[in-house]
Amino acid sequence: MSSLEVVWSDLVRHRQDFADFHLRKAFAEDPARFDRYSAQMDECLTLDYSRNYVNDKTLLLLENLLLQAGVAERFQDMKSGVAINNTENRSVLHIALRGSVSDDLQVNGQMVAADINAVKNRLYAFAEGVRDGSIAASDGKPFTDVVNIGIGGSDLGPHMVTRALAAFHDGPNVHFVSNVDGAHMGDTLKLLDPARTLFLVASKTFTTQETMTNARAAKAWLVSALGDDAVGAHFAALSTNKEGVEGFGISSERMFEFWDWVGGRYSVWSAIGLPVMIAIGPDGFEDFLAGANAMDEHFGTAPFRENIPMLLAALGLWYRNVWSCSSMAVLPYDQRLEYFSAFLQQLDMESNGKRVRRDGSDILRATGPVIWGAAGTNGQHAFYQELHQGHDIIPCEFMVAANPTDADTGQHELLLSNCFAQVEALAMGRTEEEARAQLLASGKSEDAAALLAPHKVFPGNRPSSLLFYDQLTPKMLGRLIALYEQKVFVQGVVWGINSYDQWGVELGKELANKLAPAVKSAERGEGDPAILDRLKAYRMV
C-alpha cells in the first residue's frame, strides 16, 4: 500500500472518532474553537472553519495527505512550466498572467513574461481608447455599449467579474452573449443602438460553434443598420486564428492573442478579460491581477494551518471521500457575486469531474463534487430548507464582506446578520425540547406544541466554512478567484488527475455537428428517428 493510501485509510478510521460529535457540544467544550480553527491572510481575509468536523488530529492527517500527494512539488512544476496538462502536452501557466512565475521562464522557446506584457500593453491601450473615445465607432463617436460574445471560460469568467465589480465601472456598459439560442442575442441587441455598439468575439480558434453563430448574427444586425464598411470599426477579436479573424472582417491589429497554456476556465486574467478592462480600466485590472498574485504567494509559502486554499481543499477531500458528500454549496452573501457559484461550477467540475487518473487508469474513489449555490438571502427562500432539515449533509462555504462597496449600510448589516445566522443555525440547530419551549412561550397549548415541535427541530451539526473579508474590491475578487483555482489544483493533485483538460465536453459537440443536417431537414438521418419524426410533425402544425 502506498504512503498516500495509508493516509486515506487513517482518515477513514478517524471518521469513527466523530461518531458522537456535535458542533454544539464542540463549541461548549472549547469556547476558543474559532481561534484554533481559523486562518487569516493580510488582515483582510479570514477563513473560519471552526464549524466543521475537525480536530487537531484531523488536520494532521489532512496535512499529511497533501504532503504524501506531493502538492508542493506539483505547484513548483506548474510554476516552472512543466507540461502538467499531460494529455495535451501543455504547460499550465495562468498564474503567469498575474506575475506568479519568474521573469526568465521560457516555454517552447518563448519568454513568457515578455509575451504577456506585450499583449497586455496592447490590451490596455485598446481598453483606454474605447473608454476615452479615441477608439470610436464608424461615425467617429464614442461607443456606449460593448457586447462580449463567447461561451464557457470566454463568458463565465469575464461575465462574473464584470458583474462583481459593478461598483467600480466607469467605462461603457458591458453585455454578454453566450447561448446559441437566438433569444439570447436577440434580447441583448434590442436594447442597443448599432451605431454605439462594439462587439468582442472571444474564441481562441475562432471556430467555436456557438460563439461564431452568435458573431455572425451580430454582424448581420450591424451590417443591416450601418453597412459592410462598419464591421471593422465595431468588432475586435480575442483569438489566435489570424486568418479566421481577418476573413470575418476584423483587422489583425484588433486581434488579441493568448496561449495554449491558458485553459478557458482560467483565462479571465488574459485577453479574455478585455471586457473587464473596458469596464473598470487598466488600473483596476492591475489591482485584480495583484490580488490573485498575492493569493498565489500565500498558497506557495503559508504553512498548512494558515494556508486558506490548502485548508479549503483538504476539507473538501475530507467530506467528498471520507464522509461521501456528493455536493457542496457555495453561498456568497453579495448580490454582485450572483454568478460566482456558476463560475465555480465550471472551474471545479470541468477541472476535476474526471474518472481516470493522469496515466489513464481508473480512479478508485469519488472525485469532484457537484458545485451549486445562489447569492444572499434569495437562497434562503429557495433551497436552505434542504440544507437545514434534509436527509443529506451538504457542506457549505459562505462568503461575505464586512463592508459594502456602495450599498446602504443598514441593509448591509441586515445581510451580515442573515449570513451569520445561517452559519450558526446550520451548526447548532434546535432541539425538540427547545422547539417545544418556544411554542409554549408563544401561547400554544401542550397538545399543539407536542404536534408541531418535531417539525421545528433542526438537527444542526451541518458543516460550513465562512470566508469573511473586508470589502469586495478588484484586489479582493482576484484573491478569491485565485483561492478557488488553487483549491481545485490541490484536489486534482491528491486525486491524481489532470485538472486542465476537458475531454468530457467533446462528445456532445461531435454529435451536435452530426445531427445538424437531420435537424435542419427534419428527415431521418443521424440521431433517434422517433425524435426526428416528432420534430417534423411539430413543424407541420
Secondary structure, DSSP 4 states (H G I P E B T S, - for coil): --HHHHHHHHHHHHGGGGTT--HHHHHHH-TTHHHHSEEEETTTEEEE-TTSS--HHHHHHHHHHHHHHTHHHHHHHHHTT---BTTTTB---GGGGGT-S-TT-EETTEEHHHHHHHHHHHHHHHHHHHHHTSS--TTSPPP-EEEEE--THHHHHHHHHHHHTGGG--SSEEEEE--SSHHHHHHHHTTS-GGGEEEEEE-SSS--HHHHHHHHHHHHHHHHHH-GGGHHHHEEEE-S-HHHHHHHT--GGGEE---TTS-GGG-TTTGGGHHHHHHHHHHHHHHHHHHHHHHHHHHHHS-GGG-HHHHHHHHHHIIIIIS---EEEEEES-GGGTTHHHHHIIIIIIHH--SB-TTSPBPSS--PPEEE---HHHHHTTTHHHHHHSSS---EEEEEESS-SSS-HHHHHHHHHHHHHHHHHHHH-B-HHHHHHHHHHTT--HHHHHHHGGGG-B-----EEEEEES---HHHHHHHHHHHHHHHHHHHHHHT--TT--GGGHHHHHHHHHHHHHHHHTSSSSS-HHHHHHHHHHHH-
